[in-house]
């Protein structure tokens, strides 16, 4: 069986307070986008001499050879504690770039939970799958349903956001990811938590023409100060006609939302990963 984990973008991201446990409370709108990895599993023959019950092969871009820490393997091991699972071969083909703020690893983990639930008739249910997914990463629970969501807490408390399709259906998205890796520690180093003047969920429900002045990613300014290239990409997307442009999550991918299909993105940003898609 094969399943296709999707990426996400953040429509606004506000760091509102620091928690006693050292994490931060956030407000953001997660929005799924049609950029996909591919994940398949099949049962392992009992003669196959694997030391691991989930034997994984990873292909594509940004391959991490450390199988022990692969989130897909962690998802299998998490469910195997509570359910009788067969030994399996897993094949993960990566198309979503890593360290981009697009949630690729989190999506792979959540979709592994979904795949195992369906393939082996575990009958877990979405709410329980979200509980399992949240143990693997703050944004993992979102990918169990991959529907637009307003996220609070550390990103794990989800509420519907602006209907089934948001107000972006029919728009076009240009995605540009430079060869820059931003660590979580680095992203939070210059953040000063505060309550925003207006909640991002409220702004996202407004016409997109208002977003440029109001919809903010708190990580963006300090990260651009460290990596000016990210700011240059954002400025260029606006120059190309984007209605709204923003760094996603803690970066380093930048997206632009266009009324029509933008042209020449790959040529303009030849040193970057690029993708153009209709939402």
N, C-alpha and C positions, 0 to 999 in steps of 0.2 A: 504494500500500500504506500502511496506517495501523497504528501501534503505540502502546501506551499506557504511557509511563514512569510508574513508581510512586514514591511518597515512601517515606521510612524514618524510624524513630525510633531513638534510642540507648537501650538498656536498660543504664544505667550508663555512665560514661565516666571513666576514670582516666588522668591525665597522669603517666606513670611516670618519665620521664627526658628530659633535653635531649640532643640529638644533636650531634656535631661539625659537621654541616652546617647547624645553626641550627634545624632542625625538632625536633619532640618525638615521642617514642615514646608510644603510647597503648595502652590496653586498653579495648575496648568491644564490646558486642553490637549489631550492626545488625539491625533487624527491619523487614521490608517492611510497608507498610500500604496499604489500598485507597483511596488518594487519587491521582488520575492527571492527568497532562498528556496531550495527544494530539499525535502527530507523524506526518506523512505526507510522502511524497516521490513525485514522478513525473518522468519524463524530460523535459528541456527541449528544445523544438523548436530545431533548429540555426539557424533564422532569428531566434530570440528575442534581442534586443540587450542581454543582460546582461553586465556587466563581470566578474561573479563566476561561477565554475563551480557554486557552491551558492547559489542565489538564495532567500533565506528571508523568509517573512512570519510575523510573530508577533502573535498576538491573545490576549485573555484578560486576566488580572491581572498587575500588576508587569511591564509590557512594557518590555524594554530595546531601544532602537532602534539600539544600536551593533552592527550585524551583524558587523563585523570581529572583535569579541571574543566573539561568541555561541559557547557551547561546542558547539552542534550544528554550526555551520560549522567550528569547529576539529576536530571529530571527522571530518567529511568530508575536510578538508584533510590530516589525519593519514593516513587510509587512502589518499588519492589519491597520496601519495608512493610507495606500494608496489603499488598496484593500478590498473588502467585503469578508471576510473569515468566514466560519462557526465555531462554537465552536468545538474543537476537543479533543480527547484523544490522547496523544503521549506516546509511549513506547520506551525508550532508553536503550539498553543493551550495557554496556561498556566492551570492550576488550582491548582498547588502554589505557595504563597506563597514569595517569595524572602527571603533573610537570615532564615531561620526555624529553621535546624538540621534541615531535613527532606530535604536533598540533592536538591532539584528540578533545579538546573542540572546536577549530576553525573549524575543519572538520565537527563536528556535527552541528554547526550553519549553515555553508554553505550548507550542504546537506539538512538541513531543508528548506532552501530557495528553493533549487532545487526540493525537494519533493512537497512543497506547489504549486510551479509553475506548476508542471506536473499534480498533482492530481486535482487541482482546475482550470486548464486551464487559468492561468494568462497571459501567453504569454509574459513574461518579456524579454527574450533574455539574452544571456550570459553576454554581456557587462553591462547591467543594473543590473543583478544579482550580478556581481562583485562589482558594486558600492554600492549596499545594503550590501553585505558581508563585505566590507572594513570598514563600520561603526561599525562593531562588533568586529573587531580585525585586527591587522596588516597583519597577514598571512591568514585571512579567504578567501580573494578573490581567492587565489591560488586553493582552493578546489572546486570552481565552475566547473572547467574543470578537475582538478587533473591530469594535464599533466606536464612533466618536464619543469621548468620555471626558468629563471634568474630573480631574484627579486632585485629591488633597492628601493630607498625611505626608508620608514620604513618597507618595505617588501610587499608593496601594488602595486608597479609598476612592471608589469610582461611582460617578453618577452620570446619567445620560447628558449629552451636551448637544443642544441645538438640533434635535431630531436625528433621523436615521442617516442623512447625508450631510449634515452640517449645512452651510450655505456655500459650499465649494463645488458641488456637482456641476460638471460641464466646464469648469475652469481648467487651466493647464498649469503644471508644476515643472519648473526647472530645478534640478538638484545639482549642486556643485560641491564636491568634497576635495579640498586640497590635501596634499601629502603632509598633514599636520596631525599629530596625535595629542589630545588634551586629556590629561589624567583627571580623575574626579577630585583628588586632593588639590591639584592646581586650579581647577575650576572654582572651588569653594574658598581658596586662599584669600581672595579680595572681595568676598561677598559680605554685605552688611544687611542682615535680614530686616525687613520692614513690611508693613501692611500696605498694599498698593492703594492708590486713590480710587481705582475702579477694578473690580474683579475681571480677570481675563474671560471668564465664561460670559459675562455681560457684554464685553466688547466684541467677542466672536459672534454674538447674536445680532450685532449691528451690521450695516452695509460695509463691505470690505474697503470702501473709500475712506472710512474713518480709522482703519487699523494702523496706518503708518504713524499717526500722531499719538495713538493711545496704547497699542498692543506692544508690550515690552518683554524681552527676555533678560532677566537680571544678570545672567552670565555673560551676555554679549559684550558689553563695554569693557570689563576687565580682561576678557579673553582677547578682544581686538587690540587692546593696549599691548598685550604680549605678542600677538601674531597679527600685524597689520594686514597681511594678505587676506585674512578673513573679511576685514572691513572693505578692502578693495573689491572683493567678489560681490559683496552686498551692494556696494555703490554701482558696480557695473550692471547688476541685474536690474536695479532701478533705471539706469540709463537705457537699458534694453526695453523698458516699458513695463516692468513688473508693477502690479497694483500694490503688492506688499512683498517685502523680503525680510528674512530673519535667519539668524543662526538657530539651528535646531538643538534643543537640549543644551548640554555643555559643549557642543561642537565636536568636530570642526566643520560639519556639513552646513551649507547655507542653501536655503530654498527661496525661489521667487514664484509668486502666484501671478499668472497672466490670464487675460481674458481670452486670448487666442494662442495657438501653438507657436512658441518662440522658435526662431531659426538661428542657426549658427552657434549654438551653445557649446557644442563639442569643439568647434574650431577656436572659439574665443578662449576657452579654458582648457587648452590642450595638455597642460601639465596636471590636470585634475581628473578625478572620477566625475563623470557627468551622466545624467539621465533626464529625459523629458517625457512626461506622461500626462494623460488626461485623467482628471479626478472624477 
